[in-house]
Amino acid sequence: MPPIIAIVGKSKSGKTTLIEKLISELKSRGHRVSTIKHSAHRLSFDKPNTDSWRHIQAGSGATIIVSPNQIVQIKPVTEEPDPREIAHLFSEDYDITLAEGFKHGHIPKLEVHRKSAGPPLGQIDNLIAIATDEPLETKTRQLSLHDIKSIADFLENSFIKSK
């Protein structure tokens, strides 16, 4: 299974922007990148009385909807799965998975920190580095939030297996 790195940080800290830039940089280096987006809100992609909804209601453990431009898997869960469980859905088709959120999971985490957002999160399990726009007093490795190439280098050298 490819490595999973959670990109964590306070709301509006730039997690999505960093992920977008890392996707572009890592892809330019020939890496296959997948992402997982955590949402604290309940979501529903399946509308009542559609065929896929009926499949789930009948007892299917999961269903996949296929159209000419997308594939969507719907799998009801009773509790929020760990990012590693979710990443199994990607199989071995990718070199790295970037997960937005999941600050309470046990996977390696890269925190996005901006001075304007106040202090870093603190007490984050498995924090591997902080991408920041200011120097911080911490023993945790710091990377410039504005140097995408260095952040990609760090991920590539530390987590992505050589092809």
N, C-alpha and C positions, 0 to 999 in steps of 0.2 A: 504494500500500500504506500502511496506517495506520502511525504511528510505533510503535516497540517500545521500551519502557523496561524494563531489567532491574532488579529489586529484589534486591539482594545483601546479604549480611551473614553473620556467624558463626551457627552453629547455635543455635537458641533465642533469636535476637535480636529476633524479632517480625516477620519478613518476611511470613508468612502473615497475621498480624493486620493489618499495615499494608495489604496488598493488599485484604483484605476491606473495610476502612474506605474505601480509595480507590475501590473498585468502587461502593460505596453512594453516596459523595459525587459521583463523576463521573456516575453514572446519574441522581442527583437534579438534575443540571445539564443533563440531556438527552443525554448522551454514551453511545454504544454501546461497551461495554468487553468485550474478550476477554482470556483469560489463557493462559499456557503455564507448566506446572510442570515444572521439571527434576528428575530423579531420578538419583542416582548408582548406583542399584541396577538390575539387569536386571529387566525386567518382561515378563510374558506374559499377554496378555488373551485369547489364542486357545488353546483346549484341543485336544489331539490328537484327531483323528477327527471333529471338528465340521465342518460344511459349509465354514465360512470357512477353517478350517485346511487343509482339503482343496484349496480354491481356491489358497491360497498355495503349498502343496506341489506343485500342478500347474504352477506357474510364474507365476501372476498377480503383477504388481508391487505391487498393493495391493488391499484389499477393504474394503468398508464394510458394517457390520452395522446394520440398521435395525429398531427395535422401536417400539411405540407411544409410548415415552417417551424414547428416546435414539438417537443415531447415533454409532457408533464406527468410526473408520477404523483399519485395521491395515495398516501398511506396513513390512515388514522393511527394516532398514538395515544397512550394513556398518560405518558409523562414525556417531558422534553428529552430527546435523545442526546447522547454525547456526540461531539463533532466527528469522532472516529467512526461511530456507527453510521453517521450520515455519509461520510466520505466513501464508505464501501459501495455506495450506489454509483460512484464514478469508476469503479474497478481500477485497472492499472493504466487507464488511458491518459493520465496526466502525470507530470513530474512534481508538481507541488499544488497544494490546496491552500488558499488564503481564506480564512474564516473571519468574517466581520462580527465582532462581539464575542460571546462565550467567555467573558472574563472569569467566570467561576469554574470553567472546565479545567482538566488536568493536562492540557496540551501546551506546548511552548507558546509564549505570548510576546508580542511586540507592542509596546504602548505608544500611542500617539499623544504627545503632550504639547500644548501651546501655552505660553506665558499668560496670555489673556484669559485662559480658562481656570487659572488658579493652580494650586499644587497638583502634582501627579496623583494618580489613583491611590497608590500605597497598598500594601498587603495583598499583592497579586501573586498567586502561586505560579511558579514556573516562568517568571518574567525573564526573558533572554536579552532584551535591550529596550531602550526608550528612544524613539525618534522625536526629537525635540527642537524647538526654535530658541532655546536658551540653555546655558550651562546649568546643570543641576548638581547639588551635593548628594551624590549617591555612588555606591560601588557598582551599580548596574551599568553595563555598557551603554554609552550614549552615541547616537548617530544624528547627523544633521537632518532635520525634517525636509530641508530643501535640497539635499543631495541624494536623489533617487538612485543614481548609479551605485553609490556606496551602500545604500540599504539593500539593493539587489545583489551586490557583491557579497554582503554578509549572509543573505539568505542562500545564495548559490553555493558559497564556500562551506557553510555550516550545515545545510540541509538537503540540497538537491544532489542526488547521486549522479556521478559522471555517466554519460551515455556510452 
